[in-house]
Each structure stands twice: as C-alpha cells, then as structure tokens.
Amino acid sequence: MSEQSSGRSGDLRETVRQRYATAALRVAEGAGASCGPEPVEADDTFGSTLYAADERDTLPAEAVAASLGCGNPTAMAELREGERVLDLGSGGGIDVLLSARRVGPAGRAYGLDMTEEMLALALANAAKAGATNVEFLKGSIEAIPLPANTIDVVISNCVINLSVDKPAVFAETFRVLRPGGRVGVSDVVADDALTAEQRAERGDHVGCIAGALSFAEYRAGLEAAGFTGIEIIPTHPVADGLHSAVVRALKPEA
C-alpha cells in the first residue's frame, strides 16, 4: 500500500472511530435522563427499530439506544445452543447479548470493537443484563484477536461496509471459523451498476463512510477468501442504489 493510500485509510478509520465514540458517549450521557437514553438511530432503515419489540424489551435501554445497524443478524443466523458466536463491530452489545441468550450457558458470545467508548458501554450493558457467557475484545475486524478454527458463527451488523480493507475482513472471518462454520451478517450493499464515486457519495450520506461493495464484489470477496454457499439477499433500501442485505456463507468442512 502506498503512503498516500495508507494515510487515506487511516483517516477513514479514525472518522469511523470518532462516529462510534460519539454515539456511545451520547447514549451514556442520556442514561441519566428521566426518560432514559434516546436512540442514536431511529428510523425504518437503521437502528433499534429493526429489532422485534420483545427482543428490545429484554435488553438494557442503553444497548438498544446504541444500535447503529441496518438489520438484525441474530434473527437470521439460526444460532443454536452451545455455539460460539463472534460479532464483528459489536458496538453497545445488542447483538452480543441477543446471541448469548440464543446459545445459552453452554455457548459463548464474543464482541469485537475498536472503540474504547463502545466497549465500555457494552461491558456496562452486559453487567446490567446479567450476561455471564459474553466477552468483549478490543481490536479491528481486519485482525481478529482470536485463534483459528474456534468460532461457529460470525455475525455483524452494518460494519463490514465501513472497513478500509474488506479482503482482510473476509480472510480473518474465514480463519477464525471452524470448518463447517458459517457467516450471517447484515450489511450495506450497492447495485452493481453504481460507480465507485456514486457509492462513495451516497454511502457517506447514510454514514457508510468507507464505501459499500457491490453485490458482485461482495460475492467475489467471499469466494476469494474460500467461502461457499454464498447468499446475498437485499431486505430494504437505505439510499438510492444502496440496500441493507442479509449475507450468508459457509466455510467448507474440509
């Protein structure tokens, strides 16, 4: 990578970090209000409204308010008792806490985030929820601090599109999954017809700072990492030519 490209990537990463740090602080500061914290995102395309009411009602208000995602990966990841789940870009911990309930005491849910403020909020939320089978890790999704072949399911909620090195994310996801493990993420994906400039402009408008991959690029990236059984299914539009999508993939058994 050239020095100029490296600097640009660093700038984008810092922009993403600042956005999520600010969101975490907003939620933490609002927690003392008489009516509780206000949601960071509150519309039909992003945020806690994409979760069922019975799911939201079982979690700390701060975990729900900090939701910045574009879907609900725990609803379509088909988590099972005893599984080990990793959430990439876990934020305030909403998907980690929901995953922990689904996998039960014999399972474990990990959250990975690079933002100190979000990690602090997530730990506080886990304590309020009384969750004992969760663990939050500091690090980047391009260099996951877990051993190879140890995770059953990798989930993520509108975070991979923010990465400045998506091939590294796919390669690291493949590495930590056990053979036969699976991916179930929500992410922002662009129409194949959009140019890179159009994606950057529209992605910045909805907060997808580093730029969404197209459907074809997303599939090619997963295939290059070694995944099979790839499905990329749009669920709802988030901007002109940009969609929230469910992405599923498998790591082969052998």
N, C-alpha and C positions, 0 to 999 in steps of 0.2 A: 504494500500500500504506500502511495506517495505521501510526503509530508503534508501536502495540501489536503489530500483526501483524509488523512488521519486527523488533521485539525478539524475538518468539517464534521467527521464522525463524532469527535469529542464534543463539539458544540451541540450537536443534536442530542447526544446522550445527556449532557448537562441540562438542556432545555426540558427533556422528558423528566429528569430527576427533580428539577425545580417545580414542574407542574404537579407531580405527585406529592412532593413535600408540602406544597401549599395546600393541596386538598386535604392532606392528613391533619395539618395544623388547623384548618377551618373546622373540621369535624371535632377535633379535640377541644378547641375553644368553645364550640357550640354545645358541648356536652354538659356544660354547667347551666345552660339556659333552662327556664322553667318548662318549656315545651320540648326539650331535647334538641339534638343536633339536626340541622337542616341537610337534606340530601345534596351531595355535590353535583350530581346529575339527576334530573327529574323530568324526563320526557319519555316518549314511546320508543326511542331508538337507543338510548344509553341509560345506564344506571339501575337503581334497585327496582324500578317498576317492571323489569323483565323477569323478576322472580315472583313465584306464586305467593299470595298473601300468607298462607300457612307456613311457608318457609321463612319469610321475613319476620313473622311474629315470634319465631322460636329463637331468634338471634339478638345479641345486644344491638341497641339502636345505632351505636357508633359503627358497627360492622356494616349495617345496611346503608347508613348515610354515606359511607366512604366508597360505595360501589361506583366504579367508573367504566364497567364493562359494557359490551354490546350484545350480550346473550346470557345464557345460564348453562355453562358447560356441565355442571353436576347433574342436570336433568337429562342429558343425553349420553353421558359417559357410561351408563349402566354399571355403576360401581357395585361391588359385591363384598360381603362380609369377609374380613381378614385381608383385604388387599392393601397395598402400599401405593399411595397416590401422591403425586407431585404437582403443585400448582405453580406455573411459571408467572412471575409478576403478581404475587398474591395480595398486594395492597393491604387493605384493612382486615383481610382474612375471611371475607364472607364465603368464598368457595372452599377454603380450607375447613372451616367449621361445618359447612354442609357436608363436605366429603367425609369428615371424621365421624359424623353421625351415621352415614351410609355404610362405612366399612366396619364400624363397631369397635369394641375394645381390643379385639384381636388384630385389627388393622392399624394403619398409621397414615396420617395426612401431613405432608410437608408443604410449607410455603416458602418460596424463594423471591426475595425482593432486594433491590439495590438501594432503597431509600430508607435512611435511618428513621425518619418520622413515621413512615408507614409501618415499619417493623415494630416500633414502639406501640403504635395504635393496635396492631394485630395482636401483640402479646397481651395488651390490656383487655382486648376483646375475648381472647381465649380464656383468660382468667375469669372474666365475668360469666362466660358460658360454662365454666367448669370443665372445659375440654382437657383431657389428660393424654389423649393419643395424637397430639399435634406437635409439630416442631417447626419453627420459623428460622430460616437461614438467610444470612446476608451474602449477596453475590449477584452476578449477572447471569442472564439466561443464555449468554453466549459461552459461559464457562461454568457449568453447573457443579457445585461443590458436593457431589455425591459419587460413590463408586459405580462402576459399570455393572449393568445387569442386576439392578437391585429394586427397580420400580415396576409395578404392574400397570399403572395408568398415569399418563401425563395429561393434565388439563391446563387450560389457560383461557383468560377472558379478555380479548381485545388488547393484547400486549405484544404478540409477535410482530404485528404490523409496525410497532414503534421501534423495533430493533434496527440498528445500523448494520448488522451482519447476520442476515437471516439464514444463509447457509450454515453458519456456525450453530445457530439455534437448532436447526433440524439435525445436524450431526450430533450435537450434545444430547438432544432428546433421544435419538436412536441409541446412543451409547449407554445411557442410564437405564433404559428399558430392558427388562429381562426378555429373552426370546419368547415370542408369543404375546408380549405386552402390546399395549395399544395407546393411541392418541385420540383424545376427544376435546377439541378446543372450539371456542368461538373466536372469530377474528374478522377484521375488515378486509374484504377482497374486492378488487376492481374489475370492471368489464375489460375483456381482452382488447377492445377497440380503443380504450383510452391511452393517450400518450403519457410518457413519464411526467411531462410538465403538467398535464391536466390532473394526473393523480396527485402530484405534489400540492397543487393549488387547492383542490377540493379536499384532500386529506388534511391539510393544515386548517381548513375551515371547520372540520369536525374534531380536531385535536389529534389526528393520526399523523404526528409530526414527521416521522421518518419515511412515510410513504407506503401505501398498501401494495402488495403484489397483485398481479392479475391472476385470474383463475388458472390460466395455463402455466404461469410462472410458479404459482404455489404448488401445483401438481408436480412440475418438473423438479422443484426443490426437494420435495419429499421423496420422489423417486431417486434422485441423486444421492440422498442420504441412506437409501436402502429400504424404504418403506414400500409396502404393498397394500392392496385392498383400499386404495385411497378414494374417499368420497368428499366432495366439496359442494355443499348444498346451501344456496342463499336462503335467508329467512326473512329479512326485511331491509329496505333501502335506508342508508344513513346519509347519503348525499347523492347528487346526480352521477350515476355510474359507479357508485360505491355501495357495497352491500355488507351487512352482517351475514356471516355464513357459519355453518357448522362444518368442521373439518374432522374427518375420521381417517385413521390409518393404522396399519399393523406392522409390528416388527416380526419378520418371519421366525418360525420355530427353530429352524436350522440356519 
